[in-house]
Each structure stands twice: as C-alpha cells, then as structure tokens.
C-alpha cells in the first residue's frame, strides 16, 4: 500500500524500533469502499447467524463526504 501511495510510512530512530503508518489523501479516497465492504460483511455474518463470531468491523471516517456516500 505504501508503494501505491495509499499509506505513508515514518520510521523513527529509536530503540526499540518504531514505525508509524498514516493514510494519504489518495488512501482516504478508499473510505467509502471500506465502509461499504464492512457493512456488507456485517450483513453477511448476520444472515449466516455468525455475527457473534466475527471481530468488530469498524472504519472510522475522517471526512464528512465519506459518511454520506
């Protein structure tokens, strides 16, 4: 994802080693897709009576236009 410009990687010269990843503007464009995929997965799990077996699927929107999409 870093190579494709979706996330930025920042390496800190610390011991122990520390690396932080952040979403780029290009990566933020995927928010509506990730939200839709998350919602589909939750509906699918509920339809199969497996909702209790899946991990929480949370995408925290950072842009208001992604919420409306």
mmCIF file as Biopython writes it, N, C-alpha, C and O atoms, coordinates in Angstrom:
data_model
#
loop_
_atom_site.group_PDB
_atom_site.id
_atom_site.type_symbol
_atom_site.label_atom_id
_atom_site.label_alt_id
_atom_site.label_comp_id
_atom_site.label_asym_id
_atom_site.label_entity_id
_atom_site.label_seq_id
_atom_site.pdbx_PDB_ins_code
_atom_site.Cartn_x
_atom_site.Cartn_y
_atom_site.Cartn_z
_atom_site.occupancy
_atom_site.B_iso_or_equiv
_atom_site.auth_seq_id
_atom_site.auth_asym_id
_atom_site.pdbx_PDB_model_num
ATOM 1   N N  . UNK A ? 1  ? 0.822   -1.187  0.000  1.0 0.0 1  A 1 
ATOM 2   C CA . UNK A ? 1  ? 0.000   0.000   0.000  1.0 0.0 1  A 1 
ATOM 3   C C  . UNK A ? 1  ? 0.870   1.257   0.000  1.0 0.0 1  A 1 
ATOM 4   O O  . UNK A ? 1  ? 0.521   2.269   -0.608 1.0 0.0 1  A 1 
ATOM 5   N N  . UNK A ? 2  ? 1.993   1.176   0.684  1.0 0.0 2  A 1 
ATOM 6   C CA . UNK A ? 2  ? 2.904   2.323   0.669  1.0 0.0 2  A 1 
ATOM 7   C C  . UNK A ? 2  ? 3.435   2.573   -0.743 1.0 0.0 2  A 1 
ATOM 8   O O  . UNK A ? 2  ? 3.502   3.716   -1.195 1.0 0.0 2  A 1 
ATOM 9   N N  . UNK A ? 3  ? 3.803   1.515   -1.422 1.0 0.0 3  A 1 
ATOM 10  C CA . UNK A ? 3  ? 4.345   1.628   -2.771 1.0 0.0 3  A 1 
ATOM 11  C C  . UNK A ? 3  ? 3.336   2.250   -3.734 1.0 0.0 3  A 1 
ATOM 12  O O  . UNK A ? 3  ? 3.720   2.907   -4.702 1.0 0.0 3  A 1 
ATOM 13  N N  . UNK A ? 4  ? 2.052   2.044   -3.468 1.0 0.0 4  A 1 
ATOM 14  C CA . UNK A ? 4  ? 0.996   2.563   -4.342 1.0 0.0 4  A 1 
ATOM 15  C C  . UNK A ? 4  ? 0.451   3.904   -3.861 1.0 0.0 4  A 1 
ATOM 16  O O  . UNK A ? 4  ? -0.500  4.429   -4.441 1.0 0.0 4  A 1 
ATOM 17  N N  . UNK A ? 5  ? 1.044   4.458   -2.809 1.0 0.0 5  A 1 
ATOM 18  C CA . UNK A ? 5  ? 0.665   5.793   -2.355 1.0 0.0 5  A 1 
ATOM 19  C C  . UNK A ? 5  ? -0.574  5.848   -1.488 1.0 0.0 5  A 1 
ATOM 20  O O  . UNK A ? 5  ? -1.145  6.923   -1.307 1.0 0.0 5  A 1 
ATOM 21  N N  . UNK A ? 6  ? -1.012  4.706   -0.939 1.0 0.0 6  A 1 
ATOM 22  C CA . UNK A ? 6  ? -2.211  4.702   -0.100 1.0 0.0 6  A 1 
ATOM 23  C C  . UNK A ? 6  ? -1.895  5.010   1.357  1.0 0.0 6  A 1 
ATOM 24  O O  . UNK A ? 6  ? -2.726  5.573   2.070  1.0 0.0 6  A 1 
ATOM 25  N N  . UNK A ? 7  ? -0.701  4.645   1.799  1.0 0.0 7  A 1 
ATOM 26  C CA . UNK A ? 7  ? -0.267  4.937   3.162  1.0 0.0 7  A 1 
ATOM 27  C C  . UNK A ? 7  ? 1.135   5.522   3.126  1.0 0.0 7  A 1 
ATOM 28  O O  . UNK A ? 7  ? 1.911   5.263   2.207  1.0 0.0 7  A 1 
ATOM 29  N N  . UNK A ? 8  ? 1.441   6.311   4.140  1.0 0.0 8  A 1 
ATOM 30  C CA . UNK A ? 8  ? 2.787   6.866   4.310  1.0 0.0 8  A 1 
ATOM 31  C C  . UNK A ? 8  ? 3.420   6.182   5.515  1.0 0.0 8  A 1 
ATOM 32  O O  . UNK A ? 8  ? 2.754   5.936   6.520  1.0 0.0 8  A 1 
ATOM 33  N N  . UNK A ? 9  ? 4.695   5.881   5.410  1.0 0.0 9  A 1 
ATOM 34  C CA . UNK A ? 9  ? 5.422   5.185   6.474  1.0 0.0 9  A 1 
ATOM 35  C C  . UNK A ? 9  ? 6.490   6.117   7.023  1.0 0.0 9  A 1 
ATOM 36  O O  . UNK A ? 9  ? 7.254   6.721   6.271  1.0 0.0 9  A 1 
ATOM 37  N N  . UNK A ? 10 ? 6.530   6.224   8.350  1.0 0.0 10 A 1 
ATOM 38  C CA . UNK A ? 10 ? 7.522   7.068   9.006  1.0 0.0 10 A 1 
ATOM 39  C C  . UNK A ? 10 ? 8.298   6.209   10.003 1.0 0.0 10 A 1 
ATOM 40  O O  . UNK A ? 10 ? 7.715   5.638   10.925 1.0 0.0 10 A 1 
ATOM 41  N N  . UNK A ? 11 ? 9.604   6.121   9.815  1.0 0.0 11 A 1 
ATOM 42  C CA . UNK A ? 11 ? 10.473  5.324   10.677 1.0 0.0 11 A 1 
ATOM 43  C C  . UNK A ? 11 ? 11.167  6.255   11.661 1.0 0.0 11 A 1 
ATOM 44  O O  . UNK A ? 11 ? 11.704  7.291   11.271 1.0 0.0 11 A 1 
ATOM 45  N N  . UNK A ? 12 ? 11.153  5.886   12.931 1.0 0.0 12 A 1 
ATOM 46  C CA . UNK A ? 12 ? 11.787  6.675   13.973 1.0 0.0 12 A 1 
ATOM 47  C C  . UNK A ? 12 ? 13.083  5.992   14.387 1.0 0.0 12 A 1 
ATOM 48  O O  . UNK A ? 12 ? 13.122  4.771   14.537 1.0 0.0 12 A 1 
ATOM 49  N N  . UNK A ? 13 ? 14.134  6.768   14.572 1.0 0.0 13 A 1 
ATOM 50  C CA . UNK A ? 13 ? 15.427  6.234   15.002 1.0 0.0 13 A 1 
ATOM 51  C C  . UNK A ? 13 ? 15.409  6.073   16.515 1.0 0.0 13 A 1 
ATOM 52  O O  . UNK A ? 13 ? 16.007  6.859   17.249 1.0 0.0 13 A 1 
ATOM 53  N N  . UNK A ? 14 ? 14.709  5.034   16.963 1.0 0.0 14 A 1 
ATOM 54  C CA . UNK A ? 14 ? 14.549  4.774   18.388 1.0 0.0 14 A 1 
ATOM 55  C C  . UNK A ? 14 ? 14.825  3.298   18.670 1.0 0.0 14 A 1 
ATOM 56  O O  . UNK A ? 14 ? 14.782  2.448   17.780 1.0 0.0 14 A 1 
ATOM 57  N N  . UNK A ? 15 ? 15.108  3.032   19.936 1.0 0.0 15 A 1 
ATOM 58  C CA . UNK A ? 15 ? 15.233  1.655   20.396 1.0 0.0 15 A 1 
ATOM 59  C C  . UNK A ? 15 ? 14.236  1.499   21.533 1.0 0.0 15 A 1 
ATOM 60  O O  . UNK A ? 15 ? 14.322  2.228   22.521 1.0 0.0 15 A 1 
ATOM 61  N N  . UNK A ? 16 ? 13.293  0.572   21.421 1.0 0.0 16 A 1 
ATOM 62  C CA . UNK A ? 16 ? 13.087  -0.323  20.292 1.0 0.0 16 A 1 
ATOM 63  C C  . UNK A ? 16 ? 12.584  0.454   19.065 1.0 0.0 16 A 1 
ATOM 64  O O  . UNK A ? 16 ? 12.095  1.579   19.164 1.0 0.0 16 A 1 
ATOM 65  N N  . UNK A ? 17 ? 12.728  -0.192  17.926 1.0 0.0 17 A 1 
ATOM 66  C CA . UNK A ? 17 ? 12.342  0.441   16.656 1.0 0.0 17 A 1 
ATOM 67  C C  . UNK A ? 17 ? 10.856  0.800   16.674 1.0 0.0 17 A 1 
ATOM 68  O O  . UNK A ? 17 ? 10.034  0.082   17.243 1.0 0.0 17 A 1 
ATOM 69  N N  . UNK A ? 18 ? 10.539  1.909   16.047 1.0 0.0 18 A 1 
ATOM 70  C CA . UNK A ? 18 ? 9.137   2.346   15.965 1.0 0.0 18 A 1 
ATOM 71  C C  . UNK A ? 18 ? 8.857   2.832   14.553 1.0 0.0 18 A 1 
ATOM 72  O O  . UNK A ? 18 ? 9.648   3.567   13.960 1.0 0.0 18 A 1 
ATOM 73  N N  . UNK A ? 19 ? 7.714   2.406   14.027 1.0 0.0 19 A 1 
ATOM 74  C CA . UNK A ? 19 ? 7.263   2.816   12.699 1.0 0.0 19 A 1 
ATOM 75  C C  . UNK A ? 19 ? 5.806   3.215   12.811 1.0 0.0 19 A 1 
ATOM 76  O O  . UNK A ? 19 ? 5.015   2.527   13.458 1.0 0.0 19 A 1 
ATOM 77  N N  . UNK A ? 20 ? 5.453   4.316   12.189 1.0 0.0 20 A 1 
ATOM 78  C CA . UNK A ? 20 ? 4.052   4.755   12.161 1.0 0.0 20 A 1 
ATOM 79  C C  . UNK A ? 20 ? 3.581   4.811   10.717 1.0 0.0 20 A 1 
ATOM 80  O O  . UNK A ? 20 ? 4.315   5.214   9.815  1.0 0.0 20 A 1 
ATOM 81  N N  . UNK A ? 21 ? 2.349   4.399   10.527 1.0 0.0 21 A 1 
ATOM 82  C CA . UNK A ? 21 ? 1.723   4.470   9.211  1.0 0.0 21 A 1 
ATOM 83  C C  . UNK A ? 21 ? 0.552   5.438   9.288  1.0 0.0 21 A 1 
ATOM 84  O O  . UNK A ? 21 ? -0.162  5.489   10.290 1.0 0.0 21 A 1 
ATOM 85  N N  . UNK A ? 22 ? 0.363   6.197   8.230  1.0 0.0 22 A 1 
ATOM 86  C CA . UNK A ? 22 ? -0.787  7.093   8.156  1.0 0.0 22 A 1 
ATOM 87  C C  . UNK A ? 22 ? -1.377  7.023   6.751  1.0 0.0 22 A 1 
ATOM 88  O O  . UNK A ? 22 ? -0.696  6.671   5.788  1.0 0.0 22 A 1 
ATOM 89  N N  . UNK A ? 23 ? -2.632  7.359   6.662  1.0 0.0 23 A 1 
ATOM 90  C CA . UNK A ? 23 ? -3.325  7.327   5.377  1.0 0.0 23 A 1 
ATOM 91  C C  . UNK A ? 23 ? -3.019  8.594   4.595  1.0 0.0 23 A 1 
ATOM 92  O O  . UNK A ? 23 ? -3.033  9.694   5.147  1.0 0.0 23 A 1 
ATOM 93  N N  . UNK A ? 24 ? -2.747  8.436   3.330  1.0 0.0 24 A 1 
ATOM 94  C CA . UNK A ? 24 ? -2.526  9.588   2.454  1.0 0.0 24 A 1 
ATOM 95  C C  . UNK A ? 24 ? -3.885  10.076  1.930  1.0 0.0 24 A 1 
ATOM 96  O O  . UNK A ? 24 ? -4.911  9.426   2.135  1.0 0.0 24 A 1 
ATOM 97  N N  . UNK A ? 25 ? -3.873  11.211  1.263  1.0 0.0 25 A 1 
ATOM 98  C CA . UNK A ? 25 ? -5.105  11.705  0.647  1.0 0.0 25 A 1 
ATOM 99  C C  . UNK A ? 25 ? -5.653  10.686  -0.350 1.0 0.0 25 A 1 
ATOM 100 O O  . UNK A ? 25 ? -6.863  10.476  -0.428 1.0 0.0 25 A 1 
ATOM 101 N N  . UNK A ? 26 ? -4.763  10.059  -1.107 1.0 0.0 26 A 1 
ATOM 102 C CA . UNK A ? 26 ? -5.187  9.032   -2.055 1.0 0.0 26 A 1 
ATOM 103 C C  . UNK A ? 26 ? -5.832  7.859   -1.316 1.0 0.0 26 A 1 
ATOM 104 O O  . UNK A ? 26 ? -6.852  7.333   -1.760 1.0 0.0 26 A 1 
ATOM 105 N N  . UNK A ? 27 ? -5.245  7.449   -0.197 1.0 0.0 27 A 1 
ATOM 106 C CA . UNK A ? 27 ? -5.804  6.363   0.594  1.0 0.0 27 A 1 
ATOM 107 C C  . UNK A ? 27 ? -7.154  6.706   1.188  1.0 0.0 27 A 1 
ATOM 108 O O  . UNK A ? 27 ? -8.026  5.845   1.303  1.0 0.0 27 A 1 
ATOM 109 N N  . UNK A ? 28 ? -7.329  7.968   1.567  1.0 0.0 28 A 1 
ATOM 110 C CA . UNK A ? 28 ? -8.611  8.396   2.127  1.0 0.0 28 A 1 
ATOM 111 C C  . UNK A ? 28 ? -9.741  8.267   1.115  1.0 0.0 28 A 1 
ATOM 112 O O  . UNK A ? 28 ? -10.905 8.139   1.494  1.0 0.0 28 A 1 
ATOM 113 N N  . UNK A ? 29 ? -9.407  8.300   -0.157 1.0 0.0 29 A 1 
ATOM 114 C CA . UNK A ? 29 ? -10.436 8.123   -1.186 1.0 0.0 29 A 1 
ATOM 115 C C  . UNK A ? 29 ? -11.082 6.740   -1.120 1.0 0.0 29 A 1 
ATOM 116 O O  . UNK A ? 29 ? -12.160 6.541   -1.680 1.0 0.0 29 A 1 
ATOM 117 N N  . UNK A ? 30 ? -10.447 5.790   -0.450 1.0 0.0 30 A 1 
ATOM 118 C CA . UNK A ? 30 ? -10.998 4.436   -0.326 1.0 0.0 30 A 1 
ATOM 119 C C  . UNK A ? 30 ? -11.990 4.289   0.828  1.0 0.0 30 A 1 
ATOM 120 O O  . UNK A ? 30 ? -12.607 3.233   0.973  1.0 0.0 30 A 1 
ATOM 121 N N  . UNK A ? 31 ? -12.154 5.318   1.643  1.0 0.0 31 A 1 
ATOM 122 C CA . UNK A ? 31 ? -13.072 5.225   2.793  1.0 0.0 31 A 1 
ATOM 123 C C  . UNK A ? 31 ? -14.466 4.737   2.427  1.0 0.0 31 A 1 
ATOM 124 O O  . UNK A ? 31 ? -14.970 3.829   3.089  1.0 0.0 31 A 1 
ATOM 125 N N  . UNK A ? 32 ? -15.113 5.291   1.413  1.0 0.0 32 A 1 
ATOM 126 C CA . UNK A ? 32 ? -16.464 4.809   1.091  1.0 0.0 32 A 1 
ATOM 127 C C  . UNK A ? 32 ? -16.469 3.325   0.714  1.0 0.0 32 A 1 
ATOM 128 O O  . UNK A ? 32 ? -17.415 2.603   1.032  1.0 0.0 32 A 1 
ATOM 129 N N  . UNK A ? 33 ? -15.427 2.881   0.046  1.0 0.0 33 A 1 
ATOM 130 C CA . UNK A ? 33 ? -15.332 1.474   -0.349 1.0 0.0 33 A 1 
ATOM 131 C C  . UNK A ? 33 ? -15.169 0.598   0.894  1.0 0.0 33 A 1 
ATOM 132 O O  . UNK A ? 33 ? -15.833 -0.430  1.022  1.0 0.0 33 A 1 
ATOM 133 N N  . UNK A ? 34 ? -14.296 1.001   1.797  1.0 0.0 34 A 1 
ATOM 134 C CA . UNK A ? 34 ? -14.071 0.227   3.021  1.0 0.0 34 A 1 
ATOM 135 C C  . UNK A ? 34 ? -15.313 0.196   3.904  1.0 0.0 34 A 1 
ATOM 136 O O  . UNK A ? 34 ? -15.632 -0.834  4.498  1.0 0.0 34 A 1 
ATOM 137 N N  . UNK A ? 35 ? -16.007 1.318   3.989  1.0 0.0 35 A 1 
ATOM 138 C CA . UNK A ? 35 ? -17.242 1.348   4.772  1.0 0.0 35 A 1 
ATOM 139 C C  . UNK A ? 35 ? -18.293 0.417   4.176  1.0 0.0 35 A 1 
ATOM 140 O O  . UNK A ? 35 ? -18.966 -0.305  4.912  1.0 0.0 35 A 1 
ATOM 141 N N  . UNK A ? 36 ? -18.438 0.425   2.864  1.0 0.0 36 A 1 
ATOM 142 C CA . UNK A ? 36 ? -19.410 -0.451  2.205  1.0 0.0 36 A 1 
ATOM 143 C C  . UNK A ? 36 ? -19.033 -1.915  2.393  1.0 0.0 36 A 1 
ATOM 144 O O  . UNK A ? 36 ? -19.907 -2.746  2.636  1.0 0.0 36 A 1 
ATOM 145 N N  . UNK A ? 37 ? -17.757 -2.244  2.287  1.0 0.0 37 A 1 
ATOM 146 C CA . UNK A ? 37 ? -17.300 -3.610  2.474  1.0 0.0 37 A 1 
ATOM 147 C C  . UNK A ? 37 ? -17.540 -4.080  3.904  1.0 0.0 37 A 1 
ATOM 148 O O  . UNK A ? 37 ? -17.950 -5.219  4.130  1.0 0.0 37 A 1 
ATOM 149 N N  . UNK A ? 38 ? -17.286 -3.213  4.853  1.0 0.0 38 A 1 
ATOM 150 C CA . UNK A ? 38 ? -17.532 -3.527  6.258  1.0 0.0 38 A 1 
ATOM 151 C C  . UNK A ? 38 ? -19.012 -3.810  6.504  1.0 0.0 38 A 1 
ATOM 152 O O  . UNK A ? 38 ? -19.359 -4.799  7.150  1.0 0.0 38 A 1 
ATOM 153 N N  . UNK A ? 39 ? -19.871 -2.953  5.994  1.0 0.0 39 A 1 
ATOM 154 C CA . UNK A ? 39 ? -21.314 -3.131  6.176  1.0 0.0 39 A 1 
ATOM 155 C C  . UNK A ? 39 ? -21.804 -4.407  5.501  1.0 0.0 39 A 1 
ATOM 156 O O  . UNK A ? 39 ? -22.659 -5.105  6.046  1.0 0.0 39 A 1 
ATOM 157 N N  . UNK A ? 40 ? -21.270 -4.718  4.321  1.0 0.0 40 A 1 
ATOM 158 C CA . UNK A ? 40 ? -21.637 -5.961  3.642  1.0 0.0 40 A 1 
ATOM 159 C C  . UNK A ? 40 ? -21.238 -7.166  4.499  1.0 0.0 40 A 1 
ATOM 160 O O  . UNK A ? 40 ? -22.023 -8.100  4.661  1.0 0.0 40 A 1 
ATOM 161 N N  . UNK A ? 41 ? -20.035 -7.147  5.038  1.0 0.0 41 A 1 
ATOM 162 C CA . UNK A ? 41 ? -19.560 -8.248  5.866  1.0 0.0 41 A 1 
ATOM 163 C C  . UNK A ? 41 ? -20.426 -8.453  7.095  1.0 0.0 41 A 1 
ATOM 164 O O  . UNK A ? 41 ? -20.708 -9.591  7.472  1.0 0.0 41 A 1 
ATOM 165 N N  . UNK A ? 42 ? -20.848 -7.373  7.719  1.0 0.0 42 A 1 
ATOM 166 C CA . UNK A ? 42 ? -21.717 -7.485  8.894  1.0 0.0 42 A 1 
ATOM 167 C C  . UNK A ? 42 ? -23.065 -8.084  8.514  1.0 0.0 42 A 1 
ATOM 168 O O  . UNK A ? 42 ? -23.580 -8.949  9.224  1.0 0.0 42 A 1 
ATOM 169 N N  . UNK A ? 43 ? -23.644 -7.633  7.399  1.0 0.0 43 A 1 
ATOM 170 C CA . UNK A ? 43 ? -24.931 -8.191  6.949  1.0 0.0 43 A 1 
ATOM 171 C C  . UNK A ? 43 ? -24.792 -9.666  6.603  1.0 0.0 43 A 1 
ATOM 172 O O  . UNK A ? 43 ? -25.660 -10.470 6.942  1.0 0.0 43 A 1 
ATOM 173 N N  . UNK A ? 44 ? -23.717 -10.018 5.935  1.0 0.0 44 A 1 
ATOM 174 C CA . UNK A ? 44 ? -23.478 -11.403 5.541  1.0 0.0 44 A 1 
ATOM 175 C C  . UNK A ? 44 ? -23.348 -12.299 6.778  1.0 0.0 44 A 1 
ATOM 176 O O  . UNK A ? 44 ? -23.919 -13.389 6.814  1.0 0.0 44 A 1 
ATOM 177 N N  . UNK A ? 45 ? -22.610 -11.849 7.777  1.0 0.0 45 A 1 
ATOM 178 C CA . UNK A ? 45 ? -22.434 -12.621 9.008  1.0 0.0 45 A 1 
ATOM 179 C C  . UNK A ? 45 ? -23.765 -12.783 9.732  1.0 0.0 45 A 1 
ATOM 180 O O  . UNK A ? 45 ? -24.055 -13.858 10.256 1.0 0.0 45 A 1 
ATOM 181 N N  . UNK A ? 46 ? -24.574 -11.735 9.768  1.0 0.0 46 A 1 
ATOM 182 C CA . UNK A ? 46 ? -25.888 -11.826 10.414 1.0 0.0 46 A 1 
ATOM 183 C C  . UNK A ? 46 ? -26.792 -12.813 9.689  1.0 0.0 46 A 1 
ATOM 184 O O  . UNK A ? 46 ? -27.504 -13.587 10.329 1.0 0.0 46 A 1 
ATOM 185 N N  . UNK A ? 47 ? -26.771 -12.792 8.358  1.0 0.0 47 A 1 
ATOM 186 C CA . UNK A ? 47 ? -27.606 -13.699 7.567  1.0 0.0 47 A 1 
ATOM 187 C C  . UNK A ? 47 ? -27.210 -15.148 7.800  1.0 0.0 47 A 1 
ATOM 188 O O  . UNK A ? 47 ? -28.049 -16.044 7.702  1.0 0.0 47 A 1 
ATOM 189 N N  . UNK A ? 48 ? -25.941 -15.384 8.107  1.0 0.0 48 A 1 
ATOM 190 C CA . UNK A ? 48 ? -25.458 -16.743 8.350  1.0 0.0 48 A 1 
ATOM 191 C C  . UNK A ? 48 ? -25.433 -17.085 9.839  1.0 0.0 48 A 1 
ATOM 192 O O  . UNK A ? 48 ? -24.887 -18.115 10.234 1.0 0.0 48 A 1 
ATOM 193 N N  . UNK A ? 49 ? -26.025 -16.221 10.660 1.0 0.0 49 A 1 
ATOM 194 C CA . UNK A ? 49 ? -26.023 -16.405 12.121 1.0 0.0 49 A 1 
ATOM 195 C C  . UNK A ? 49 ? -24.604 -16.538 12.668 1.0 0.0 49 A 1 
ATOM 196 O O  . UNK A ? 49 ? -24.351 -17.332 13.574 1.0 0.0 49 A 1 
ATOM 197 N N  . UNK A ? 50 ? -23.698 -15.767 12.122 1.0 0.0 50 A 1 
ATOM 198 C CA . UNK A ? 50 ? -22.300 -15.796 12.544 1.0 0.0 50 A 1 
ATOM 199 C C  . UNK A ? 50 ? -21.832 -14.446 13.085 1.0 0.0 50 A 1 
ATOM 200 O O  . UNK A ? 50 ? -20.632 -14.226 13.253 1.0 0.0 50 A 1 
ATOM 201 N N  . UNK A ? 51 ? -22.755 -13.563 13.351 1.0 0.0 51 A 1 
ATOM 202 C CA . UNK A ? 51 ? -22.381 -12.215 13.782 1.0 0.0 51 A 1 
ATOM 203 C C  . UNK A ? 51 ? -21.564 -12.244 15.070 1.0 0.0 51 A 1 
ATOM 204 O O  . UNK A ? 51 ? -20.685 -11.404 15.265 1.0 0.0 51 A 1 
ATOM 205 N N  . UNK A ? 52 ? -21.844 -13.195 15.940 1.0 0.0 52 A 1 
ATOM 206 C CA . UNK A ? 52 ? -21.102 -13.285 17.193 1.0 0.0 52 A 1 
ATOM 207 C C  . UNK A ? 52 ? -19.702 -13.838 17.035 1.0 0.0 52 A 1 
ATOM 208 O O  . UNK A ? 52 ? -18.906 -13.784 17.972 1.0 0.0 52 A 1 
ATOM 209 N N  . UNK A ? 53 ? -19.392 -14.367 15.870 1.0 0.0 53 A 1 
ATOM 210 C CA . UNK A ? 53 ? -18.094 -14.998 15.635 1.0 0.0 53 A 1 
ATOM 211 C C  . UNK A ? 53 ? -17.099 -14.085 14.922 1.0 0.0 53 A 1 
ATOM 212 O O  . UNK A ? 53 ? -15.932 -14.446 14.769 1.0 0.0 53 A 1 
ATOM 213 N N  . UNK A ? 54 ? -17.542 -12.918 14.488 1.0 0.0 54 A 1 
ATOM 214 C CA . UNK A ? 54 ? -16.632 -12.037 13.752 1.0 0.0 54 A 1 
ATOM 215 C C  . UNK A ? 54 ? -16.109 -10.933 14.664 1.0 0.0 54 A 1 
ATOM 216 O O  . UNK A ? 54 ? -16.749 -10.555 15.646 1.0 0.0 54 A 1 
ATOM 217 N N  . UNK A ? 55 ? -14.949 -10.436 14.320 1.0 0.0 55 A 1 
ATOM 218 C CA . UNK A ? 55 ? -14.373 -9.316  15.055 1.0 0.0 55 A 1 
ATOM 219 C C  . UNK A ? 55 ? -15.126 -8.046  14.688 1.0 0.0 55 A 1 
ATOM 220 O O  . UNK A ? 55 ? -15.783 -7.978  13.649 1.0 0.0 55 A 1 
ATOM 221 N N  . UNK A ? 56 ? -15.024 -7.057  15.540 1.0 0.0 56 A 1 
ATOM 222 C CA . UNK A ? 56 ? -15.639 -5.771  15.229 1.0 0.0 56 A 1 
ATOM 223 C C  . UNK A ? 56 ? -15.061 -5.254  13.918 1.0 0.0 56 A 1 
ATOM 224 O O  . UNK A ? 56 ? -13.854 -5.326  13.683 1.0 0.0 56 A 1 
ATOM 225 N N  . UNK A ? 57 ? -15.910 -4.750  13.099 1.0 0.0 57 A 1 
ATOM 226 C CA . UNK A ? 57 ? -15.506 -4.206  11.810 1.0 0.0 57 A 1 
ATOM 227 C C  . UNK A ? 57 ? -15.803 -2.715  11.843 1.0 0.0 57 A 1 
ATOM 228 O O  . UNK A ? 57 ? -16.922 -2.285  11.563 1.0 0.0 57 A 1 
ATOM 229 N N  . UNK A ? 58 ? -14.802 -1.946  12.184 1.0 0.0 58 A 1 
ATOM 230 C CA . UNK A ? 58 ? -15.005 -0.514  12.359 1.0 0.0 58 A 1 
ATOM 231 C C  . UNK A ? 58 ? -14.047 0.252   11.458 1.0 0.0 58 A 1 
ATOM 232 O O  . UNK A ? 58 ? -12.832 0.059   11.511 1.0 0.0 58 A 1 
ATOM 233 N N  . UNK A ? 59 ? -14.604 1.106   10.646 1.0 0.0 59 A 1 
ATOM 234 C CA . UNK A ? 59 ? -13.822 2.048   9.857  1.0 0.0 59 A 1 
ATOM 235 C C  . UNK A ? 59 ? -14.221 3.418   10.364 1.0 0.0 59 A 1 
ATOM 236 O O  . UNK A ? 59 ? -15.387 3.802   10.274 1.0 0.0 59 A 1 
ATOM 237 N N  . UNK A ? 60 ? -13.281 4.142   10.887 1.0 0.0 60 A 1 
ATOM 238 C CA . UNK A ? 60 ? -13.582 5.453   11.445 1.0 0.0 60 A 1 
ATOM 239 C C  . UNK A ? 60 ? -13.392 6.515   10.365 1.0 0.0 60 A 1 
ATOM 240 O O  . UNK A ? 60 ? -12.260 6.855   10.020 1.0 0.0 60 A 1 
ATOM 241 N N  . UNK A ? 61 ? -14.484 7.035   9.836  1.0 0.0 61 A 1 
ATOM 242 C CA . UNK A ? 61 ? -14.370 8.041   8.772  1.0 0.0 61 A 1 
ATOM 243 C C  . UNK A ? 61 ? -13.662 9.300   9.265  1.0 0.0 61 A 1 
ATOM 244 O O  . UNK A ? 61 ? -13.864 9.746   10.395 1.0 0.0 61 A 1 
ATOM 245 N N  . UNK A ? 62 ? -12.848 9.847   8.411  1.0 0.0 62 A 1 
ATOM 246 C CA . UNK A ? 62 ? -12.153 11.095  8.740  1.0 0.0 62 A 1 
ATOM 247 C C  . UNK A ? 62 ? -12.696 12.259  7.952  1.0 0.0 62 A 1 
ATOM 248 O O  . UNK A ? 62 ? -12.385 13.414  8.240  1.0 0.0 62 A 1 
ATOM 249 N N  . UNK A ? 63 ? -13.521 11.953  6.944  1.0 0.0 63 A 1 
ATOM 250 C CA . UNK A ? 63 ? -14.073 13.021  6.111  1.0 0.0 63 A 1 
ATOM 251 C C  . UNK A ? 63 ? -15.582 12.905  6.120  1.0 0.0 63 A 1 
ATOM 252 O O  . UNK A ? 63 ? -16.118 11.797  6.089  1.0 0.0 63 A 1 
ATOM 253 N N  . UNK A ? 64 ? -16.266 14.014  6.161  1.0 0.0 64 A 1 
ATOM 254 C CA . UNK A ? 64 ? -17.719 14.004  6.215  1.0 0.0 64 A 1 
ATOM 255 C C  . UNK A ? 64 ? -18.328 13.514  4.916  1.0 0.0 64 A 1 
ATOM 256 O O  . UNK A ? 64 ? -19.411 12.929  4.941  1.0 0.0 64 A 1 
ATOM 257 N N  . UNK A ? 65 ? -17.666 13.733  3.760  1.0 0.0 65 A 1 
ATOM 258 C CA . UNK A ? 65 ? -18.232 13.264  2.495  1.0 0.0 65 A 1 
ATOM 259 C C  . UNK A ? 65 ? -18.190 11.739  2.395  1.0 0.0 65 A 1 
ATOM 260 O O  . UNK A ? 65 ? -18.981 11.149  1.660  1.0 0.0 65 A 1 
ATOM 261 N N  . UNK A ? 66 ? -17.268 11.088  3.134  1.0 0.0 66 A 1 
ATOM 262 C CA . UNK A ? 66 ? -17.207 9.620   3.131  1.0 0.0 66 A 1 
ATOM 263 C C  . UNK A ? 66 ? -18.394 9.033   3.892  1.0 0.0 66 A 1 
ATOM 264 O O  . UNK A ? 66 ? -18.869 7.947   3.563  1.0 0.0 66 A 1 
ATOM 265 N N  . UNK A ? 67 ? -18.870 9.749   4.907  1.0 0.0 67 A 1 
ATOM 266 C CA . UNK A ? 67 ? -20.007 9.270   5.689  1.0 0.0 67 A 1 
ATOM 267 C C  . UNK A ? 67 ? -21.274 9.304   4.841  1.0 0.0 67 A 1 
ATOM 268 O O  . UNK A ? 67 ? -22.103 8.398   4.925  1.0 0.0 67 A 1 
ATOM 269 N N  . UNK A ? 68 ? -21.425 10.330  4.037  1.0 0.0 68 A 1 
ATOM 270 C CA . UNK A ? 68 ? -22.633 10.497  3.241  1.0 0.0 68 A 1 
ATOM 271 C C  . UNK A ? 68 ? -22.688 9.527   2.070  1.0 0.0 68 A 1 
ATOM 272 O O  . UNK A ? 68 ? -23.769 9.252   1.550  1.0 0.0 68 A 1 
ATOM 273 N N  . UNK A ? 69 ? -21.551 9.010   1.652  1.0 0.0 69 A 1 
ATOM 274 C CA . UNK A ? 69 ? -21.506 8.129   0.479  1.0 0.0 69 A 1 
ATOM 275 C C  . UNK A ? 69 ? -22.142 6.788   0.740  1.0 0.0 69 A 1 
ATOM 276 O O  . UNK A ? 69 ? -22.181 5.940   -0.151 1.0 0.0 69 A 1 
#
